Amino acid sequence: METQPRPARPIVLTTFAPAPELDQQAYDRMARDVRSLLGIDLTQYKPAQVWRRVNGFATAKGLADADALVARVRMDADLRQAFLDMLTINVSEFFRNPEAWEVLVEQHLKPMLLGQPTVRIWSAGCSLGYEPFTIAMLAREIAPQKPIYILATDLDDTILSRAKKGIYTEPQMAGVSPARRTRFFRTVDSNWEVKPELAALITWRRHDLLRDPYEHPFDIICCRNVVIYFTEPAKAELYQRFSEALRPGGLLFLGATESITNVRAVGLLPSGGTFYRRP
């Protein structure tokens, strides 16, 4: 796998007014409204963390509290979309945590691509598409002609439509080397667009991890930095379902700061770092 020096990235700090203590009645009211308006079930998320985020978002929009935010969201389509984005988008980038991708390539992806007739990979919670396109680039570097199926899913239709276009600004391309830009992208105005032959490897689909059935079986499931706001019971259910969606010997790839506490209880075994294998 190609390596390169990574440019320094600015640290951006956003300061909100201190959020109020969790008001359970107000939170439950907001959760009902969010489910009705956006189709997101907040009962599976950690209330205190979501409450802080929602109140911070309301303050940033000049609104007094969550009730005022929901009232405005009912009438303002743009604010409704921004609210949905805030609840569902996780910050990402190409080749995020490159050392983890090195391990994935050398210990898992390369043996699969060189030793199997085809490989099936799911990017669960793909956001703007950085992760599935990273996987596609690596797969084509290892085995240019190997059949591969990459499923990319997310809860947010608007984000999926942006991901499908495969267009990224110069700052968004920070993790992509000049060689990879030349091979896998083309310039469009001042942006970079994924070439059609790479984009063709990916199937995009709206999917709610907590409510929708899971396609299966997969050789690798990537779900990185997606479930950090979920409750522990919701995480356990999610990991159990991921395990069932993997083929025997298949791999679950989590984010750098994520881990599974009762890993054997969900049908997985540790496989080094943030990798877990279905036995």
FIMI-878095 format. One record per residue: residue in three letters; x, z, y of N, C-alpha, C, O in turn. Coordinates in steps of 0.1 Angstrom, whole numbers, padded with zeros to 4 digits, always signed. Layout:
N
ALAXZYXZYXZYXZY...
This chain:
279
MET+0008+0000-0012+0000+0000+0000+0009+0000+0012+0019+0007+0013GLU+0005-0008+0022+0013-0009+0034+0012+0003+0043+0001+0009+0045THR+0024+0008+0048+0024+0020+0057+0029+0016+0070+0036+0005+0072GLN+0026+0024+0080+0030+0020+0094+0030+0033+0102+0022+0042+0099PRO+0037+0033+0113+0036+0045+0123+0022+0045+0129+0017+0034+0133ARG+0016+0056+0130+0003+0057+0137+0005+0061+0151+0012+0071+0154PRO-0002+0053+0160+0000+0057+0174-0007+0070+0178-0017+0074+0171ALA-0002+0077+0188-0008+0089+0192-0022+0086+0197-0024+0076+0204ARG-0031+0095+0194-0045+0093+0198-0049+0104+0207-0045+0116+0205PRO-0056+0101+0218-0059+0112+0227-0070+0121+0221-0078+0117+0213ILE-0069+0134+0225-0078+0144+0221-0089+0145+0232-0086+0148+0243VAL-0101+0143+0228-0112+0143+0238-0121+0156+0235-0126+0157+0224LEU-0122+0164+0244-0130+0176+0243-0142+0175+0251-0142+0172+0263THR-0154+0178+0245-0166+0178+0252-0171+0192+0253-0172+0199+0243THR-0174+0197+0265-0178+0211+0267-0193+0211+0271-0197+0205+0280PHE-0200+0219+0263-0214+0221+0265-0216+0236+0270-0207+0244+0267ALA-0227+0239+0276-0230+0252+0279-0232+0260+0266-0237+0254+0256PRO-0229+0273+0266-0231+0280+0253-0245+0279+0248-0255+0280+0255ALA-0246+0276+0235-0260+0274+0229-0266+0288+0227-0259+0297+0224PRO-0279+0288+0228-0286+0301+0225-0285+0305+0211-0283+0296+0202GLU-0287+0317+0208-0288+0322+0194-0299+0314+0187-0309+0310+0193LEU-0298+0313+0174-0308+0306+0166-0321+0312+0167-0323+0324+0164ASP-0331+0305+0171-0345+0309+0172-0352+0302+0160-0355+0290+0161GLN-0354+0310+0149-0359+0304+0137-0372+0297+0139-0374+0286+0133GLN-0381+0303+0146-0394+0296+0148-0393+0283+0156-0399+0273+0153ALA-0384+0283+0166-0382+0271+0174-0375+0261+0166-0378+0249+0167TYR-0366+0265+0157-0358+0256+0148-0368+0250+0138-0368+0237+0136ASP-0377+0258+0132-0386+0252+0123-0396+0242+0130-0399+0232+0124ARG-0400+0245+0142-0408+0236+0149-0401+0223+0152-0406+0212+0150MET-0388+0224+0156-0380+0212+0158-0378+0204+0146-0379+0192+0146ALA-0376+0211+0134-0373+0204+0122-0386+0196+0117-0384+0185+0112ARG-0398+0202+0120-0410+0195+0116-0411+0182+0125-0414+0171+0120ASP-0408+0183+0138-0409+0172+0147-0398+0161+0143-0401+0149+0144VAL-0386+0166+0140-0376+0156+0136-0379+0149+0124-0377+0137+0123ARG-0385+0155+0114-0389+0148+0102-0400+0138+0105-0400+0127+0100SER-0409+0142+0114-0420+0133+0117-0415+0121+0125-0419+0109+0123LEU-0406+0123+0135-0401+0113+0144-0390+0105+0138-0390+0092+0140LEU-0381+0111+0131-0369+0104+0126-0368+0102+0111-0359+0095+0106GLY-0376+0110+0104-0375+0109+0089-0363+0117+0083-0359+0114+0072ILE-0358+0126+0091-0346+0134+0086-0351+0148+0082-0358+0155+0090ASP-0348+0153+0071-0352+0166+0066-0341+0176+0069-0332+0178+0062LEU-0343+0184+0080-0333+0193+0085-0333+0206+0077-0324+0214+0079THR-0343+0208+0068-0343+0220+0060-0331+0220+0050-0328+0231+0045GLN-0324+0209+0048-0313+0208+0039-0300+0210+0047-0289+0210+0041TYR-0301+0212+0060-0289+0214+0068-0287+0228+0073-0297+0236+0072LYS-0275+0232+0076-0272+0246+0081-0279+0248+0095-0275+0242+0104PRO-0289+0257+0096-0296+0258+0108-0288+0261+0120-0290+0255+0131ALA-0279+0271+0119-0271+0275+0131-0263+0264+0136-0262+0263+0149GLN-0257+0256+0128-0248+0245+0132-0256+0234+0139-0253+0229+0149VAL-0268+0231+0132-0276+0220+0138-0282+0225+0152-0283+0217+0161TRP-0286+0238+0152-0292+0243+0165-0282+0242+0176-0285+0239+0187ARG-0269+0245+0173-0259+0244+0184-0257+0229+0188-0256+0227+0200ARG-0257+0220+0179-0255+0206+0182-0267+0201+0190-0265+0194+0200VAL-0279+0205+0186-0291+0200+0193-0292+0205+0207-0295+0198+0216ASN-0289+0218+0209-0290+0224+0222-0279+0218+0231-0281+0216+0243GLY-0267+0216+0225-0257+0210+0233-0260+0196+0237-0257+0192+0248PHE-0267+0188+0228-0271+0175+0232-0282+0175+0242-0281+0167+0252ALA-0291+0185+0241-0302+0186+0251-0296+0189+0265-0299+0183+0275THR-0286+0198+0265-0279+0202+0278-0272+0190+0284-0273+0188+0296ALA-0266+0182+0276-0258+0170+0281-0268+0160+0286-0264+0152+0295LYS-0280+0160+0282-0290+0151+0287-0298+0156+0298-0308+0150+0303GLY-0295+0168+0303-0301+0175+0314-0315+0181+0311-0323+0182+0319LEU-0317+0185+0298-0329+0191+0293-0327+0205+0290-0316+0209+0286ALA-0338+0213+0292-0336+0228+0291-0334+0233+0277-0326+0242+0275ASP-0340+0227+0267-0339+0232+0253-0344+0222+0243-0347+0211+0247ALA-0344+0226+0231-0348+0217+0220-0363+0212+0222-0366+0200+0219ASP-0371+0221+0226-0385+0217+0228-0386+0206+0239-0394+0196+0237ALA-0379+0207+0250-0379+0197+0260-0373+0184+0255-0378+0173+0258LEU-0363+0185+0247-0356+0173+0241-0366+0166+0232-0368+0154+0234VAL-0373+0173+0223-0383+0166+0214-0394+0160+0222-0398+0148+0219ALA-0399+0166+0233-0409+0161+0241-0405+0148+0247-0412+0138+0248ARG-0392+0147+0252-0387+0135+0258-0385+0124+0248-0387+0113+0251VAL-0380+0128+0236-0377+0119+0226-0390+0111+0221-0389+0100+0218ARG-0401+0118+0222-0414+0112+0218-0417+0100+0227-0423+0090+0223MET-0413+0100+0240-0416+0090+0249-0405+0080+0252-0408+0069+0258ASP-0393+0084+0249-0381+0076+0253-0374+0070+0241-0367+0078+0233ALA-0376+0057+0238-0370+0051+0226-0355+0052+0226-0349+0054+0216ASP-0349+0050+0238-0334+0050+0239-0329+0064+0235-0319+0065+0228LEU-0335+0074+0241-0331+0088+0238-0334+0091+0223-0326+0098+0217ARG-0344+0086+0218-0347+0088+0204-0336+0083+0195-0332+0089+0185GLN-0331+0071+0198-0320+0065+0191-0307+0073+0192-0300+0075+0183ALA-0305+0077+0205-0293+0085+0207-0293+0099+0200-0283+0103+0195PHE-0305+0104+0199-0307+0117+0192-0304+0115+0177-0298+0123+0170LEU-0310+0104+0172-0307+0101+0157-0292+0098+0155-0287+0103+0145ASP-0286+0091+0164-0271+0089+0162-0264+0102+0162-0254+0104+0154MET-0267+0111+0171-0260+0124+0172-0262+0132+0159-0253+0138+0154LEU-0274+0131+0153-0276+0139+0141-0269+0132+0128-0266+0139+0119THR-0267+0119+0128-0263+0112+0116-0249+0107+0116-0243+0105+0106ILE-0243+0104+0128-0230+0098+0129-0219+0108+0127-0219+0118+0134ASN-0209+0105+0119-0197+0113+0118-0186+0105+0123-0185+0093+0121VAL-0176+0111+0131-0165+0104+0136-0157+0098+0124-0154+0106+0115SER-0153+0086+0125-0145+0080+0115-0135+0069+0121-0135+0067+0133GLU-0127+0063+0112-0118+0053+0116-0113+0046+0104-0115+0051+0093PHE-0106+0034+0106-0100+0028+0094-0088+0036+0089-0081+0042+0097PHE-0087+0037+0076-0077+0044+0069-0075+0059+0074-0064+0063+0076ARG-0086+0065+0076-0086+0079+0080-0079+0088+0070-0082+0087+0058ASN-0070+0096+0074-0062+0104+0065-0054+0095+0055-0057+0095+0043PRO-0045+0087+0060-0038+0077+0052-0032+0082+0040-0031+0074+0030GLU-0027+0094+0040-0021+0099+0027-0031+0100+0016-0027+0098+0004ALA-0043+0103+0019-0054+0104+0009-0056+0090+0003-0059+0088-0009TRP-0056+0080+0012-0058+0066+0007-0047+0061-0001-0048+0054-0011GLU-0034+0066+0002-0023+0063-0007-0025+0068-0021-0022+0061-0031VAL-0030+0080-0022-0032+0086-0035-0043+0078-0042-0042+0075-0054LEU-0054+0075-0035-0065+0067-0041-0060+0054-0047-0063+0050-0058VAL-0051+0047-0039-0046+0034-0043-0038+0035-0056-0040+0029-0066GLU-0027+0044-0055-0017+0044-0065-0022+0051-0078-0019+0046-0089GLN-0030+0061-0077-0034+0068-0089-0048+0064-0095-0051+0067-0107HIS-0056+0058-0087-0070+0055-0091-0074+0040-0090-0077+0034-0099LEU-0074+0035-0077-0079+0022-0075-0071+0011-0081-0076+0002-0087LYS-0058+0012-0080-0049+0001-0086-0051+0001-0101-0053-0010-0107PRO-0050+0012-0109-0052+0011-0123-0066+0005-0127-0067-0002-0137MET-0076+0009-0119-0090+0003-0122-0090-0012-0120-0095-0019-0128LEU-0085-0016-0108-0086-0031-0105-0077-0039-0115-0081-0050-0118LEU-0066-0034-0119-0057-0041-0128-0061-0040-0143-0056-0048-0151GLY-0069-0030-0146-0072-0027-0160-0087-0029-0164-0090-0029-0176GLN-0096-0032-0155-0110-0034-0158-0114-0048-0154-0109-0054-0145PRO-0125-0053-0160-0130-0066-0157-0136-0066-0143-0136-0076-0136THR-0142-0055-0139-0148-0054-0125-0148-0039-0121-0147-0030-0130VAL-0149-0037-0108-0149-0023-0103-0161-0021-0094-0164-0030-0085ARG-0168-0010-0095-0180-0007-0086-0177+0005-0078-0173+0016-0083ILE-0179+0004-0065-0175+0015-0055-0187+0017-0046-0193+0007-0041TRP-0190+0029-0043-0201+0033-0033-0195+0040-0022-0188+0051-0024SER-0197+0035-0010-0193+0043+0003-0206+0049+0008-0215+0042+0014ALA-0208+0062+0005-0220+0069+0008-0219+0076+0022-0211+0085+0024GLY-0228+0071+0031-0226+0076+0045-0216+0068+0052-0206+0074+0058CYS-0218+0055+0052-0207+0046+0057-0206+0045+0072-0196+0039+0077SER-0216+0050+0079-0215+0049+0094-0213+0035+0099-0220+0026+0095LEU-0202+0033+0107-0200+0020+0114-0192+0011+0105-0188+0000+0109GLY-0190+0014+0092-0184+0005+0083-0169+0006+0081-0163-0002+0074TYR-0162+0016+0088-0148+0017+0086-0144+0019+0071-0134+0013+0066GLU-0151+0028+0064-0147+0031+0051-0149+0019+0041-0140+0016+0034PRO-0161+0013+0040-0162+0002+0031-0152-0010+0034-0148-0016+0025PHE-0150-0012+0047-0140-0023+0050-0126-0019+0046-0118-0027+0042THR-0123-0006+0048-0110-0001+0043-0108-0003+0028-0098-0008+0023ILE-0119+0000+0020-0119-0002+0006-0117-0017+0003-0109-0020-0006ALA-0124-0025+0010-0123-0039+0007-0109-0045+0010-0104-0053+0002MET-0103-0041+0021-0090-0045+0024-0080-0041+0013-0072-0049+0008LEU-0081-0029+0008-0072-0024-0002-0074-0031-0015-0064-0035-0022ALA-0086-0033-0019-0089-0040-0031-0084-0054-0031-0078-0059-0041ARG-0085-0061-0020-0080-0075-0019-0064-0075-0019-0058-0085-0023GLU-0058-0065-0013-0043-0064-0014-0038-0062-0028-0028-0067-0032ILE-0046-0054-0036-0042-0051-0050-0045-0063-0059-0036-0067-0067ALA-0057-0068-0058-0061-0078-0068-0070-0088-0060-0082-0087-0059PRO-0064-0099-0055-0071-0108-0046-0083-0115-0052-0093-0118-0045GLN-0083-0117-0065-0094-0124-0071-0103-0116-0080-0113-0121-0086LYS-0100-0103-0081-0108-0094-0090-0123-0092-0085-0125-0089-0073PRO-0132-0094-0094-0146-0091-0090-0147-0076-0086-0143-0067-0094ILE-0154-0073-0075-0156-0060-0071-0169-0059-0064-0173-0068-0056TYR-0176-0048-0066-0189-0045-0059-0187-0033-0051-0184-0022-0056ILE-0190-0034-0038-0189-0023-0028-0202-0021-0022-0207-0030-0014LEU-0209-0010-0024-0222-0006-0018-0219+0003-0007-0212+0013-0008ALA-0224-0001+0005-0223+0008+0017-0236+0012+0022-0245+0004+0025THR-0239+0025+0022-0252+0030+0026-0251+0040+0038-0241+0047+0039ASP-0262+0041+0045-0263+0051+0056-0278+0053+0059-0286+0045+0055LEU-0280+0064+0065-0294+0068+0068-0300+0060+0080-0312+0059+0081ASP-0291+0056+0089-0295+0051+0102-0294+0035+0102-0284+0029+0100ASP-0306+0029+0103-0307+0015+0103-0299+0008+0114-0293-0002+0112THR-0300+0014+0126-0293+0009+0137-0277+0008+0135-0271-0001+0138ILE-0272+0019+0130-0258+0020+0127-0254+0010+0116-0244+0003+0117LEU-0263+0008+0106-0260-0002+0095-0260-0016+0101-0252-0024+0097SER-0269-0019+0110-0269-0032+0116-0256-0035+0124-0251-0046+0124ARG-0251-0025+0130-0238-0026+0137-0227-0028+0127-0218-0036+0129ALA-0227-0020+0116-0217-0021+0106-0216-0035+0100-0206-0041+0098LYS-0228-0040+0097-0229-0054+0091-0222-0064+0099-0216-0074+0093LYS-0222-0063+0112-0216-0073+0121-0201-0073+0119-0194-0084+0121GLY-0195-0062+0116-0181-0061+0114-0173-0064+0126-0162-0071+0125ILE-0177-0060+0138-0170-0063+0150-0165-0049+0156-0173-0040+0157TYR-0152-0049+0160-0146-0036+0164-0138-0039+0176-0131-0049+0178THR-0137-0029+0185-0129-0030+0197-0115-0027+0194-0111-0022+0184GLU-0106-0030+0204-0092-0027+0202-0089-0012+0199-0082-0009+0189PRO-0095-0002+0206-0093+0012+0202-0097+0015+0188-0091+0023+0181GLN-0108+0009+0184-0113+0011+0170-0104+0006+0159-0105+0010+0148MET-0095-0003+0163-0086-0009+0153-0073-0002+0152-0064-0007+0146ALA-0072+0010+0158-0059+0017+0158-0053+0019+0145-0040+0018+0144GLY-0060+0020+0134-0055+0023+0121-0051+0010+0113-0047+0012+0102VAL-0054-0001+0119-0052-0014+0112-0039-0021+0116-0037-0023+0128SER-0030-0023+0107-0017-0029+0110-0018-0044+0115-0028-0050+0112PRO-0008-0049+0122-0008-0063+0126-0010-0072+0114-0017-0082+0115ALA-0004-0069+0103-0005-0078+0091-0019-0078+0086-0024-0089+0082ARG-0025-0067+0086-0039-0066+0081-0049-0073+0091-0059-0079+0087ARG-0046-0071+0104-0054-0078+0113-0054-0093+0111-0064-0100+0112THR-0042-0098+0109-0041-0113+0107-0048-0117+0094-0054-0128+0094ARG-0047-0109+0084-0052-0113+0071-0067-0112+0070-0074-0120+0064PHE-0072-0101+0076-0086-0097+0073-0096-0098+0085-0108-0097+0084PHE-0090-0101+0097-0099-0101+0109-0096-0114+0117-0086-0121+0115ARG-0105-0117+0126-0103-0128+0136-0107-0123+0149-0116-0114+0150THR-0101-0128+0160-0104-0124+0173-0117-0131+0178-0118-0143+0177VAL-0126-0123+0184-0138-0128+0191-0139-0122+0205-0141-0110+0206ASP-0137-0130+0215-0135-0125+0229-0124-0115+0229-0113-0118+0225SER-0127-0103+0233-0116-0092+0233-0118-0083+0221-0111-0072+0221ASN-0126-0086+0211-0128-0078+0200-0122-0084+0187-0117-0095+0187TRP-0124-0076+0176-0119-0081+0163-0131-0081+0153-0139-0072+0153GLU-0132-0092+0146-0144-0094+0137-0138-0096+0123-0128-0103+0120VAL-0144-0089+0113-0141-0090+0099-0143-0104+0094-0154-0110+0097LYS-0133-0110+0087-0135-0123+0082-0146-0124+0071-0148-0114+0064PRO-0153-0135+0071-0164-0136+0061-0161-0133+0047-0169-0127+0040GLU-0149-0137+0042-0145-0135+0028-0144-0120+0025-0146-0116+0013LEU-0140-0112+0035-0140-0098+0032-0153-0092+0034-0157-0083+0025ALA-0161-0096+0044-0175-0091+0046-0183-0093+0034-0193-0086+0031ALA-0181-0105+0027-0189-0108+0015-0188-0099+0004-0197-0099-0005LEU-0178-0090+0003-0176-0081-0008-0186-0069-0007-0187-0061-0016ILE-0192-0067+0005-0200-0055+0007-0215-0057+0007-0220-0067+0014THR-0222-0049+0000-0237-0048+0001-0241-0037+0009-0237-0025+0006TRP-0249-0039+0020-0254-0029+0029-0268-0024+0025-0276-0033+0022ARG-0270-0011+0026-0284-0007+0023-0287+0007+0030-0278+0015+0031ARG-0299+0008+0035-0303+0021+0041-0306+0030+0029-0312+0026+0019HIS-0301+0043+0030-0303+0052+0019-0302+0066+0024-0293+0070+0032ASP-0311+0075+0020-0311+0089+0023-0306+0097+0011-0312+0097+0001LEU-0294+0103+0013-0287+0109+0002-0296+0121-0004-0295+0124-0016LEU-0304+0127+0004-0312+0138+0000-0325+0135-0007-0331+0143-0013ARG-0330+0122-0005-0343+0119-0009-0344+0107-0018-0353+0106-0026ASP-0335+0097-0016-0337+0085-0024-0330+0085-0037-0320+0092-0039PRO-0334+0077-0047-0327+0076-0060-0313+0070-0058-0311+0063-0048TYR-0304+0073-0067-0291+0068-0067-0289+0056-0076-0293+0057-0088GLU-0283+0046-0071-0278+0035-0080-0267+0040-0089-0260+0050-0085HIS-0265+0034-0101-0254+0038-0110-0252+0027-0120-0260+0019-0121PRO-0240+0028-0127-0229+0037-0126-0218+0032-0116-0217+0019-0115PHE-0210+0041-0110-0199+0037-0102-0186+0042-0107-0186+0052-0114ASP-0176+0034-0105-0162+0038-0108-0157+0048-0098-0150+0058-0101ILE-0160+0046-0085-0156+0055-0074-0168+0057-0064-0175+0047-0061ILE-0170+0069-0060-0179+0072-0049-0171+0079-0038-0165+0089-0040CYS-0172+0073-0026-0166+0079-0014-0176+0085-0006-0185+0078-0001CYS-0176+0098-0004-0185+0105+0005-0177+0114+0013-0175+0126+0010ARG-0171+0110+0025-0161+0117+0032-0166+0122+0045-0170+0114+0054ASN-0166+0135+0047-0170+0141+0060-0184+0138+0064-0188+0136+0075VAL-0193+0137+0054-0207+0134+0055-0216+0146+0055-0226+0147+0062VAL-0213+0155+0045-0222+0166+0042-0218+0180+0048-0222+0190+0043ILE-0209+0179+0058-0204+0192+0063-0215+0201+0070-0212+0213+0071TYR-0226+0195+0074-0237+0203+0079-0248+0207+0069-0258+0213+0073PHE-0246+0203+0057-0256+0205+0047-0255+0220+0042-0244+0226+0043THR-0266+0226+0038-0266+0239+0032-0258+0238+0018-0256+0227+0013GLU-0254+0250+0013-0247+0250+0001-0255+0245-0011-0251+0238-0019PRO-0268+0249-0012-0277+0244-0022-0278+0229-0022-0278+0222-0032ALA-0279+0223-0009-0281+0209-0008-0268+0202-0012-0269+0191-0019LYS-0256+0208-0009-0244+0202-0013-0243+0202-0028-0239+0192-0034ALA-0247+0213-0035-0246+0214-0049-0255+0203-0056-0251+0197-0066GLU-0267+0201-0050-0276+0191-0056-0270+0177-0054-0270+0169-0063LEU-0264+0175-0042-0258+0162-0039-0246+0159-0049-0246+0148-0054TYR-0237+0169-0051-0226+0166-0059-0230+0164-0074-0224+0156-0081GLN-0241+0171-0078-0246+0169-0091-0251+0155-0093-0249+0149-0103ARG-0258+0150-0083-0263+0136-0083-0252+0126-0083-0253+0116-0089PHE-0241+0129-0075-0230+0120-0075-0224+0119-0089-0220+0109-0094SER-0222+0131-0095-0216+0132-0109-0224+0123-0118-0218+0115-0126GLU-0237+0124-0117-0246+0116-0126-0245+0101-0123-0248+0093-0132ALA-0242+0097-0111-0241+0083-0107-0227+0077-0110-0226+0065-0110LEU-0218+0086-0114-0204+0081-0118-0204+0077-0133-0211+0084-0141ARG-0197+0067-0137-0194+0065-0151-0185+0076-0156-0178+0082-0148PRO-0185+0078-0169-0175+0088-0174-0161+0084-0170-0157+0072-0173GLY-0153+0093-0165-0140+0090-0159-0140+0085-0145-0130+0083-0139GLY-0152+0084-0139-0153+0079-0125-0149+0090-0116-0148+0102-0119LEU-0147+0086-0103-0140+0094-0093-0149+0096-0081-0155+0087-0076LEU-0150+0109-0076-0156+0112-0063-0145+0116-0053-0136+0124-0056PHE-0145+0109-0042-0135+0110-0031-0142+0116-0019-0150+0110-0013LEU-0137+0129-0016-0143+0136-0004-0133+0136+0008-0122+0131+0007GLY-0138+0142+0019-0129+0142+0031-0118+0153+0029-0118+0161+0020ALA-0109+0152+0039-0096+0160+0038-0099+0175+0038-0091+0183+0032THR-0110+0179+0045-0112+0194+0046-0124+0198+0037-0128+0210+0037GLU-0128+0190+0028-0140+0193+0019-0135+0197+0005-0125+0192+0001SER-0143+0205-0001-0140+0209-0015-0153+0213-0022-0163+0216-0015ILE-0153+0213-0035-0165+0217-0043-0162+0231-0049-0152+0232-0056THR-0170+0240-0046-0167+0254-0050-0170+0256-0065-0160+0258-0073ASN-0182+0254-0070-0185+0255-0085-0184+0241-0091-0194+0236-0095VAL-0172+0235-0091-0171+0221-0095-0176+0218-0109-0182+0208-0111ARG-0173+0227-0119-0177+0224-0132-0192+0225-0134-0198+0218-0142ALA-0199+0233-0125-0213+0234-0126-0220+0222-0122-0232+0220-0126VAL-0214+0213-0114-0220+0201-0110-0215+0189-0119-0218+0177-0116GLY-0208+0192-0129-0204+0182-0139-0192+0174-0135-0190+0163-0140LEU-0183+0180-0127-0170+0174-0123-0158+0182-0126-0160+0194-0129LEU-0146+0176-0126-0134+0183-0127-0125+0180-0116-0125+0168-0111PRO-0117+0189-0111-0107+0186-0100-0097+0176-0105-0093+0176-0117SER-0093+0167-0096-0084+0156-0100-0073+0155-0089-0067+0144-0087GLY-0070+0166-0082-0059+0166-0072-0065+0164-0058-0072+0154-0056GLY-0061+0172-0048-0065+0170-0035-0080+0171-0033-0086+0180-0038THR-0086+0161-0027-0101+0160-0026-0107+0150-0035-0117+0144-0032PHE-0101+0149-0047-0106+0140-0057-0112+0148-0068-0106+0158-0073TYR-0123+0143-0074-0130+0150-0085-0134+0139-0095-0139+0128-0091ARG-0133+0142-0108-0135+0132-0118-0147+0137-0127-0148+0149-0130ARG-0155+0127-0131-0165+0130-0141-0158+0130-0155-0153+0119-0158PRO-0158+0140-0163-0151+0140-0176-0158+0131-0185-0154+0129-0197
